[in-house]
Amino acid sequence: METLRLYDFLPSGNGYKIRLLLTQIGMPFERVEVNITKDESRTPDFLSKNPNGKIPVLEVEPGKYLAESNAIMVYLSEGTEFLPYDRFLRAQVLQWLFFEQYSHEPYIATSRFWISILGKAKEYHEAIEQKREPGYAALRVMEKHLSDRIFFVGERYTIADICLFAYTHVAHEGGFDLTQFSAIQSWIERVKAQTSYISITEEIKP
């Protein structure tokens, strides 16, 4: 393979993390669209790549696949400025990656998926309401941490920022009001100002 191959769904924040990191590292890749709203991640062919049936999946070499967005980011950022070498700072980055998947993504990302991607806000109204407070709780944790910091770890832009930025900056698409979180809003603008920034639905050609 001349370039990495990313199996991805363009509106996905989890896929966006990988696209943004690859672009900012300057690593060429081919993106293969997998429309999860049409169950394209449930085909026998895709399940042979990731039995869990979820995107993103990175094909690092022919027939060798890596799933889970945050694991992919760690793999790609090894030896780069996006992942600290210092043992404690590195562990802090992982801390925020775990926080994102356990305390953030299940509430903010899922609400966005139901409302803005599936367009089923009424159908999922009760479930969305149940996710509202846990989502805001995660945002409050982030706001407090960023109140006296520029970025999440070591005052430098790392995959911890990319990871949390992906769904936070589009949280309004899931019904979350970010106007009350001034530190988060400032941080979002700092991330957008980084070199080689791309938007969540921007197509990148290899």
Wavefront OBJ file of the C-alpha trace (Angstrom):
o trace
v 0.000 0.000 0.000
v 1.357 3.384 -0.966
v -0.978 5.159 1.461
v -3.003 4.261 4.501
v -6.641 3.397 3.894
v -9.279 4.790 6.251
v -12.744 3.247 6.326
v -14.893 6.099 7.519
v -18.295 7.837 7.562
v -17.773 11.500 6.710
v -20.079 13.072 9.358
v -18.554 10.900 12.096
v -16.582 12.648 14.805
v -14.682 9.440 15.502
v -13.611 9.295 11.879
v -12.873 13.013 11.867
v -10.319 12.574 14.652
v -8.273 10.354 12.363
v -8.679 12.560 9.276
v -7.635 15.663 11.205
v -4.606 13.966 12.780
v -3.445 12.427 9.493
v -3.770 15.775 7.736
v -1.885 17.637 10.448
v 0.872 15.026 10.537
v 1.081 15.319 6.769
v 0.504 11.627 6.171
v -1.334 10.741 2.926
v -4.328 8.450 3.131
v -7.191 7.105 1.084
v -10.666 7.462 2.562
v -13.283 4.790 1.895
v -16.836 5.888 2.698
v -18.848 3.446 4.807
v -22.400 4.726 5.256
v -23.413 3.464 8.670
v -26.983 4.733 8.196
v -27.319 2.137 5.425
v -25.746 -0.664 7.505
v -22.641 -0.709 5.307
v -20.564 -1.459 8.410
v -22.565 -4.672 8.878
v -21.651 -6.366 5.636
v -19.564 -9.568 5.729
v -16.734 -7.717 3.985
v -16.594 -4.929 6.560
v -17.057 -7.301 9.499
v -13.987 -9.179 8.275
v -12.071 -5.927 8.910
v -13.728 -5.086 12.233
v -15.977 -7.727 13.806
v -17.427 -4.989 16.037
v -19.014 -3.447 12.945
v -17.977 0.135 13.643
v -16.003 2.834 11.898
v -13.338 4.112 11.729
v -11.025 1.308 10.713
v -7.480 1.991 9.539
v -5.797 -0.420 7.140
v -2.155 0.078 8.018
v -0.922 -2.436 5.462
v -2.725 -4.931 3.223
v -4.984 -7.061 5.394
v -3.820 -5.469 8.658
v -6.550 -3.440 10.355
v -6.826 -1.282 13.458
v -10.164 -0.222 14.961
v -11.259 2.180 17.722
v -10.600 5.842 16.963
v -8.533 6.642 20.031
v -6.347 3.550 19.623
v -5.766 4.578 16.006
v -4.748 8.071 17.136
v -2.202 6.686 19.593
v -0.780 4.442 16.871
v -0.477 7.293 14.378
v 0.920 9.839 16.836
v 3.781 7.666 18.134
v 7.018 9.578 17.690
v 5.284 12.857 16.795
v 4.631 16.117 18.625
v 1.006 15.048 19.101
v 1.883 12.462 21.773
v 4.240 13.490 24.607
v 7.286 11.367 25.345
v 7.180 12.231 29.065
v 5.606 9.323 30.923
v 3.232 11.383 33.070
v 2.117 13.700 30.261
v 1.556 10.687 28.051
v -0.637 9.102 30.714
v -2.598 12.341 30.995
v -3.279 12.233 27.264
v -4.594 8.697 27.661
v -6.670 9.853 30.633
v -8.537 12.311 28.391
v -8.926 9.743 25.622
v -10.587 7.381 28.096
v -12.719 10.219 29.485
v -13.914 11.070 25.988
v -15.066 7.542 25.221
v -16.696 6.868 28.604
v -18.011 10.216 29.864
v -18.325 12.404 26.755
v -18.947 10.577 23.472
v -21.838 8.359 24.653
v -23.901 11.449 25.470
v -22.826 14.263 23.163
v -22.040 12.225 20.061
v -25.072 9.946 20.344
v -27.443 12.885 20.742
v -25.951 14.488 17.624
v -26.320 11.242 15.687
v -30.007 10.909 16.542
v -30.843 14.571 15.952
v -28.647 15.761 13.092
v -27.639 12.642 11.194
v -30.703 10.421 11.505
v -33.109 13.348 11.875
v -35.121 11.479 14.495
v -35.215 13.954 17.391
v -38.886 13.260 18.097
v -38.522 9.506 17.945
v -35.553 9.565 20.331
v -36.800 12.450 22.479
v -36.854 10.561 25.779
v -33.429 8.990 25.262
v -31.988 12.360 24.229
v -33.290 13.967 27.398
v -31.665 11.228 29.468
v -28.325 12.038 27.880
v -28.575 15.775 28.411
v -27.280 16.076 31.998
v -24.419 13.550 31.642
v -23.355 15.420 28.505
v -23.353 18.751 30.296
v -21.471 17.143 33.194
v -18.675 16.196 30.790
v -18.620 19.725 29.379
v -18.348 21.164 32.884
v -15.327 18.964 33.597
v -13.706 20.245 30.405
v -14.605 23.860 31.147
v -13.060 23.720 34.609
v -9.878 22.110 33.281
v -9.535 24.694 30.504
v -10.256 27.672 32.733
v -6.527 28.220 33.297
v -5.017 26.187 30.454
v -4.511 26.664 26.724
v -4.752 22.972 25.831
v -5.598 19.804 27.732
v -2.131 18.415 28.423
v 1.193 20.158 28.938
v 0.033 23.460 27.400
v 0.504 22.030 23.933
v -1.759 20.700 21.214
v -1.964 16.897 21.393
v -4.285 14.079 20.418
v -6.131 14.773 23.680
v -7.343 18.017 22.092
v -8.163 16.383 18.756
v -10.071 13.638 20.537
v -12.245 15.999 22.593
v -12.606 18.607 19.860
v -14.212 16.220 17.378
v -17.615 16.029 19.031
v -17.420 19.084 21.288
v -17.230 21.638 18.476
v -20.430 20.208 16.952
v -22.187 19.618 20.277
v -24.862 22.125 19.275
v -25.918 19.648 16.586
v -26.915 17.375 19.455
v -28.831 20.075 21.299
v -26.063 21.207 23.666
v -25.612 24.925 24.306
v -21.933 25.880 24.399
v -22.511 29.600 25.010
v -22.241 29.021 28.751
v -18.755 27.501 28.367
v -16.414 30.372 27.555
v -13.184 28.428 28.149
v -14.332 25.664 25.819
v -15.298 28.201 23.178
v -11.863 29.826 23.324
v -10.184 26.426 23.145
v -12.276 25.499 20.077
v -10.962 28.598 18.297
v -7.380 27.696 19.245
v -7.814 24.229 17.767
v -9.272 25.677 14.574
v -6.235 27.956 14.313
v -3.795 25.018 14.234
v -1.749 24.350 11.114
v -3.453 22.171 8.481
v -6.811 22.290 10.228
v -9.699 20.757 8.273
v -13.422 20.842 8.989
v -15.393 17.737 9.934
v -16.935 17.244 6.496
v -13.967 18.365 4.405
v -12.905 15.800 1.822
v -9.153 15.218 1.647
v -7.697 13.664 -1.460
v -4.599 11.447 -1.271
l 1 2 3 4 5 6 7 8 9 10 11 12 13 14 15 16 17 18 19 20 21 22 23 24 25 26 27 28 29 30 31 32 33 34 35 36 37 38 39 40 41 42 43 44 45 46 47 48 49 50 51 52 53 54 55 56 57 58 59 60 61 62 63 64 65 66 67 68 69 70 71 72 73 74 75 76 77 78 79 80 81 82 83 84 85 86 87 88 89 90 91 92 93 94 95 96 97 98 99 100 101 102 103 104 105 106 107 108 109 110 111 112 113 114 115 116 117 118 119 120 121 122 123 124 125 126 127 128 129 130 131 132 133 134 135 136 137 138 139 140 141 142 143 144 145 146 147 148 149 150 151 152 153 154 155 156 157 158 159 160 161 162 163 164 165 166 167 168 169 170 171 172 173 174 175 176 177 178 179 180 181 182 183 184 185 186 187 188 189 190 191 192 193 194 195 196 197 198 199 200 201 202 203 204 205 206
